[in-house]
Amino acid sequence: MNLVERLAGLPGVQREVDQAARKVARTAKALAAGHGSLAGDIKVERVGPLDVDVVLEHEAALAIEVGHVDKVFKSGWVPGLHIMRNAANLTT
C-alpha cells in the first residue's frame, strides 16, 4: 500500500469523501427535480474500499447529461442538462 492509499484510508479522510459525495448527490437531485423522476436515478455508490461515485443510473444517462440528436421529432440537437457536471462544480 502506498502513501496515497494509506492517507485515503484514514477515517477522517473517508468521512470527508463520503460527505462530499452526499453533497454532490443532494445538489444533483435538486437540479434534477424539475425533470420528472430523474432525481430518483441519482445514487451514491462505493467503488472499492476508498472511492465513492455519484452516478445517474438511467438508460439514457449519457444523452440526458451531454445532449443528443432528436430522432423522434427531428428537431436537431437537444442540449444536455449537465446535472452531474454542475452538481460536482466541474467545468468543460
QUIQUINOR-V874268 format. One record per residue. N is the residue number from 1. PSI is psi in whole degrees, 0 to 359 (NA if undefined). Layout:
# QUIQUINOR-V874268
n->(N;N)
psi->(PSI;PSI)
This chain:
# QUIQUINOR-V874268
n->(1;2;3;4;5;6;7;8;9;10;11;12;13;14;15;16;17;18;19;20;21;22;23;24;25;26;27;28;29;30;31;32;33;34;35;36;37;38;39;40;41;42;43;44;45;46;47;48;49;50;51;52;53;54;55;56;57;58;59;60;61;62;63;64;65;66;67;68;69;70;71;72;73;74;75;76;77;78;79;80;81;82;83;84;85;86;87;88;89;90;91;92)
psi->(129;176;319;315;322;314;317;332;354;140;318;323;316;321;317;319;313;318;317;319;318;323;315;317;316;316;316;317;322;318;329;351;328;11;59;225;16;324;328;346;2;125;156;126;135;133;100;190;343;332;154;135;145;121;153;103;88;144;336;30;313;314;322;316;312;350;171;164;129;109;344;303;356;43;7;211;131;116;149;163;338;37;311;317;313;323;324;0;42;158;160;NA)
